[in-house]
Amino acid sequence: IWERPELSKRDRSLVTVAALIALNRPDQLRFHLDKAMDNGLQKEELIEVITHLAFYAGWPNAMSAIMVAKELFSRDTSS
């Protein structure tokens, strides 16, 4: 499904990350946040997605997502 031409990999990553946040799936989110950056999304954009979804998917889901993101981003800066 990732190779279909109607959406770029970047857009697919954005949609996937949003869905995983909304569904509160932190284990899968870990992988897909990293993949999203490989597909061209910036850390700031991913943080903005999490912030935006706090209002639509709920604060608890956003807080879980931000903890996963902080873990991933701190690992990236220390390597």
N, CA and C atoms as an extended XYZ file, in Angstrom:
237
Properties=species:S:1:pos:R:3:atomname:S:1:resname:S:1:resid:I:1 pbc="F F F"
N         0.819       -1.199        0.000 N   ILE     1
C         0.000        0.000        0.000 CA  ILE     1
C         0.866        1.268        0.000 C   ILE     1
N         2.084        1.161        0.544 N   TRP     2
C         2.978        2.324        0.622 CA  TRP     2
C         3.485        2.761       -0.741 C   TRP     2
N         3.387        1.916       -1.732 N   GLU     3
C         3.911        2.239       -3.062 CA  GLU     3
C         2.856        2.810       -4.009 C   GLU     3
N         1.611        2.882       -3.585 N   ARG     4
C         0.572        3.429       -4.460 CA  ARG     4
C         0.867        4.901       -4.735 C   ARG     4
N         0.669        5.364       -5.972 N   PRO     5
C         1.089        6.712       -6.362 CA  PRO     5
C         0.165        7.846       -5.897 C   PRO     5
N        -1.014        7.540       -5.414 N   GLU     6
C        -1.970        8.604       -5.085 CA  GLU     6
C        -1.547        9.455       -3.888 C   GLU     6
N        -0.776        8.879       -2.972 N   LEU     7
C        -0.226        9.642       -1.841 CA  LEU     7
C         1.276        9.404       -1.776 C   LEU     7
N         2.007       10.448       -1.439 N   SER     8
C         3.454       10.289       -1.250 CA  SER     8
C         3.700        9.499        0.034 C   SER     8
N         4.894        8.959        0.167 N   LYS     9
C         5.252        8.253        1.404 CA  LYS     9
C         5.197        9.207        2.590 C   LYS     9
N         5.568       10.453        2.359 N   ARG    10
C         5.500       11.466        3.418 CA  ARG    10
C         4.063       11.631        3.895 C   ARG    10
N         3.126       11.761        2.955 N   ASP    11
C         1.718       11.915        3.321 CA  ASP    11
C         1.182       10.663        4.000 C   ASP    11
N         1.564        9.506        3.514 N   ARG    12
C         1.128        8.254        4.142 CA  ARG    12
C         1.645        8.163        5.570 C   ARG    12
N         2.872        8.602        5.777 N   SER    13
C         3.420        8.602        7.140 CA  SER    13
C         2.634        9.540        8.049 C   SER    13
N         2.284       10.703        7.538 N   LEU    14
C         1.513       11.669        8.323 CA  LEU    14
C         0.167       11.069        8.739 C   LEU    14
N        -0.511       10.432        7.801 N   VAL    15
C        -1.803        9.809        8.084 CA  VAL    15
C        -1.641        8.656        9.078 C   VAL    15
N        -0.623        7.854        8.882 N   THR    16
C        -0.386        6.701        9.759 CA  THR    16
C        -0.081        7.149       11.178 C   THR    16
N         0.793        8.130       11.320 N   VAL    17
C         1.115        8.658       12.651 CA  VAL    17
C        -0.141        9.215       13.322 C   VAL    17
N        -0.931        9.956       12.584 N   ALA    18
C        -2.169       10.518       13.153 CA  ALA    18
C        -3.108        9.404       13.614 C   ALA    18
N        -3.254        8.373       12.806 N   ALA    19
C        -4.135        7.264       13.178 CA  ALA    19
C        -3.625        6.543       14.427 C   ALA    19
N        -2.330        6.325       14.495 N   LEU    20
C        -1.765        5.625       15.648 CA  LEU    20
C        -1.898        6.455       16.928 C   LEU    20
N        -1.785        7.769       16.812 N   ILE    21
C        -1.997        8.643       17.974 CA  ILE    21
C        -3.456        8.570       18.402 C   ILE    21
N        -4.368        8.698       17.441 N   ALA    22
C        -5.798        8.692       17.748 CA  ALA    22
C        -6.227        7.366       18.374 C   ALA    22
N        -5.615        6.277       17.938 N   LEU    23
C        -5.958        4.956       18.461 CA  LEU    23
C        -5.149        4.566       19.696 C   LEU    23
N        -4.248        5.460       20.105 N   ASN    24
C        -3.384        5.230       21.277 CA  ASN    24
C        -2.607        3.916       21.139 C   ASN    24
N        -1.784        3.865       20.111 N   ARG    25
C        -0.950        2.696       19.830 CA  ARG    25
C         0.537        3.073       19.924 C   ARG    25
N         1.039        3.329       21.144 N   PRO    26
C         2.414        3.816       21.285 CA  PRO    26
C         3.483        2.858       20.778 C   PRO    26
N         3.258        1.548       20.871 N   ASP    27
C         4.290        0.613       20.403 CA  ASP    27
C         4.493        0.719       18.897 C   ASP    27
N         3.406        0.811       18.151 N   GLN    28
C         3.510        0.970       16.702 CA  GLN    28
C         3.957        2.381       16.337 C   GLN    28
N         3.570        3.360       17.146 N   LEU    29
C         3.953        4.752       16.898 CA  LEU    29
C         5.460        4.925       16.908 C   LEU    29
N         6.133        4.222       17.797 N   ARG    30
C         7.594        4.292       17.896 CA  ARG    30
C         8.237        4.056       16.523 C   ARG    30
N         7.848        2.981       15.876 N   PHE    31
C         8.397        2.650       14.560 CA  PHE    31
C         8.005        3.699       13.518 C   PHE    31
N         6.727        4.088       13.526 N   HIS    32
C         6.232        4.957       12.468 CA  HIS    32
C         6.697        6.411       12.599 C   HIS    32
N         7.004        6.868       13.796 N   LEU    33
C         7.601        8.206       13.925 CA  LEU    33
C         8.979        8.221       13.274 C   LEU    33
N         9.742        7.189       13.524 N   ASP    34
C        11.070        7.077       12.922 CA  ASP    34
C        10.954        6.985       11.399 C   ASP    34
N        10.015        6.175       10.931 N   LYS    35
C         9.784        6.025        9.488 CA  LYS    35
C         9.314        7.344        8.868 C   LYS    35
N         8.501        8.091        9.607 N   ALA    36
C         8.004        9.383        9.117 CA  ALA    36
C         9.163       10.347        8.864 C   ALA    36
N        10.142       10.340        9.748 N   MET    37
C        11.308       11.204        9.533 CA  MET    37
C        12.121       10.720        8.335 C   MET    37
N        12.222        9.407        8.157 N   ASP    38
C        12.883        8.870        6.960 CA  ASP    38
C        12.140        9.298        5.692 C   ASP    38
N        10.819        9.465        5.819 N   ASN    39
C         9.991        9.844        4.669 CA  ASN    39
C         9.844       11.349        4.502 C   ASN    39
N        10.617       12.134        5.252 N   GLY    40
C        10.676       13.569        5.005 CA  GLY    40
C         9.983       14.474        6.003 C   GLY    40
N         9.312       13.920        6.998 N   LEU    41
C         8.696       14.780        8.013 CA  LEU    41
C         9.758       15.239        9.009 C   LEU    41
N         9.621       16.465        9.473 N   GLN    42
C        10.549       17.039       10.440 CA  GLN    42
C        10.005       16.839       11.857 C   GLN    42
N        10.900       16.850       12.833 N   LYS    43
C        10.490       16.708       14.233 CA  LYS    43
C         9.427       17.738       14.603 C   LYS    43
N         9.622       18.965       14.166 N   GLU    44
C         8.678       20.038       14.495 CA  GLU    44
C         7.288       19.752       13.929 C   GLU    44
N         7.246       19.173       12.739 N   GLU    45
C         5.954       18.824       12.134 CA  GLU    45
C         5.270       17.702       12.909 C   GLU    45
N         6.041       16.726       13.341 N   LEU    46
C         5.469       15.622       14.112 CA  LEU    46
C         4.956       16.100       15.464 C   LEU    46
N         5.681       16.998       16.097 N   ILE    47
C         5.212       17.574       17.359 CA  ILE    47
C         3.925       18.351       17.138 C   ILE    47
N         3.838       19.062       16.039 N   GLU    48
C         2.617       19.816       15.721 CA  GLU    48
C         1.435       18.875       15.470 C   GLU    48
N         1.682       17.743       14.839 N   VAL    49
C         0.618       16.745       14.641 CA  VAL    49
C         0.106       16.257       15.994 C   VAL    49
N         1.018       15.957       16.900 N   ILE    50
C         0.626       15.495       18.234 CA  ILE    50
C        -0.184       16.574       18.951 C   ILE    50
N         0.276       17.809       18.884 N   THR    51
C        -0.440       18.923       19.518 CA  THR    51
C        -1.832       19.083       18.915 C   THR    51
N        -1.915       19.038       17.613 N   HIS    52
C        -3.208       19.181       16.930 CA  HIS    52
C        -4.168       18.072       17.350 C   HIS    52
N        -3.653       16.854       17.423 N   LEU    53
C        -4.506       15.716       17.774 CA  LEU    53
C        -4.927       15.711       19.235 C   LEU    53
N        -4.236       16.446       20.072 N   ALA    54
C        -4.659       16.536       21.478 CA  ALA    54
C        -6.100       17.030       21.560 C   ALA    54
N        -6.474       17.908       20.656 N   PHE    55
C        -7.817       18.485       20.667 CA  PHE    55
C        -8.852       17.569       20.010 C   PHE    55
N        -8.413       16.666       19.159 N   TYR    56
C        -9.333       15.794       18.419 CA  TYR    56
C        -9.334       14.359       18.921 C   TYR    56
N        -8.201       13.884       19.418 N   ALA    57
C        -8.086       12.495       19.875 CA  ALA    57
C        -7.980       12.392       21.392 C   ALA    57
N        -7.840       13.536       22.046 N   GLY    58
C        -7.781       13.546       23.510 CA  GLY    58
C        -6.381       13.751       24.050 C   GLY    58
N        -6.344       14.414       25.197 N   TRP    59
C        -5.071       14.710       25.859 CA  TRP    59
C        -4.310       13.445       26.246 C   TRP    59
N        -4.969       12.410       26.792 N   PRO    60
C        -4.195       11.214       27.164 CA  PRO    60
C        -3.472       10.581       25.972 C   PRO    60
N        -4.128       10.509       24.825 N   ASN    61
C        -3.474        9.947       23.640 CA  ASN    61
C        -2.291       10.811       23.207 C   ASN    61
N        -2.470       12.120       23.248 N   ALA    62
C        -1.390       13.034       22.866 CA  ALA    62
C        -0.224       12.939       23.850 C   ALA    62
N        -0.530       12.817       25.120 N   MET    63
C         0.546       12.711       26.118 CA  MET    63
C         1.338       11.414       25.928 C   MET    63
N         0.641       10.321       25.629 N   SER    64
C         1.348        9.066       25.338 CA  SER    64
C         2.239        9.235       24.118 C   SER    64
N         1.711        9.898       23.094 N   ALA    65
C         2.471       10.105       21.858 CA  ALA    65
C         3.686       10.998       22.083 C   ALA    65
N         3.524       12.047       22.877 N   ILE    66
C         4.652       12.960       23.090 CA  ILE    66
C         5.764       12.272       23.881 C   ILE    66
N         5.398       11.359       24.770 N   MET    67
C         6.427       10.619       25.507 CA  MET    67
C         7.223        9.713       24.558 C   MET    67
N         6.540        9.085       23.631 N   VAL    68
C         7.221        8.257       22.627 CA  VAL    68
C         8.116        9.133       21.760 C   VAL    68
N         7.605       10.275       21.330 N   ALA    69
C         8.383       11.186       20.491 CA  ALA    69
C         9.617       11.701       21.234 C   ALA    69
N         9.449       12.082       22.488 N   LYS    70
C        10.600       12.581       23.267 CA  LYS    70
C        11.672       11.511       23.382 C   LYS    70
N        11.256       10.292       23.615 N   GLU    71
C        12.208        9.173       23.697 CA  GLU    71
C        12.959        9.014       22.375 C   GLU    71
N        12.233        9.024       21.281 N   LEU    72
C        12.836        8.877       19.955 CA  LEU    72
C        13.757       10.051       19.634 C   LEU    72
N        13.289       11.268       19.876 N   PHE    73
C        14.089       12.449       19.534 CA  PHE    73
C        15.319       12.570       20.408 C   PHE    73
N        15.232       12.194       21.661 N   SER    74
C        16.418       12.266       22.522 CA  SER    74
C        17.450       11.212       22.104 C   SER    74
N        16.980       10.084       21.634 N   ARG    75
C        17.887        9.049       21.128 CA  ARG    75
C        18.597        9.545       19.875 C   ARG    75
N        17.870       10.262       19.011 N   ASP    76
C        18.460       10.781       17.775 CA  ASP    76
C        19.523       11.836       18.037 C   ASP    76
N        19.322       12.680       19.062 N   THR    77
C        20.292       13.730       19.344 CA  THR    77
C        21.520       13.211       20.070 C   THR    77
N        21.386       12.059       20.756 N   SER    78
C        22.532       11.534       21.481 CA  SER    78
C        23.394       10.625       20.621 C   SER    78
N        22.930       10.266       19.407 N   SER    79
C        23.757        9.400       18.547 CA  SER    79
C        24.554       10.176       17.547 C   SER    79
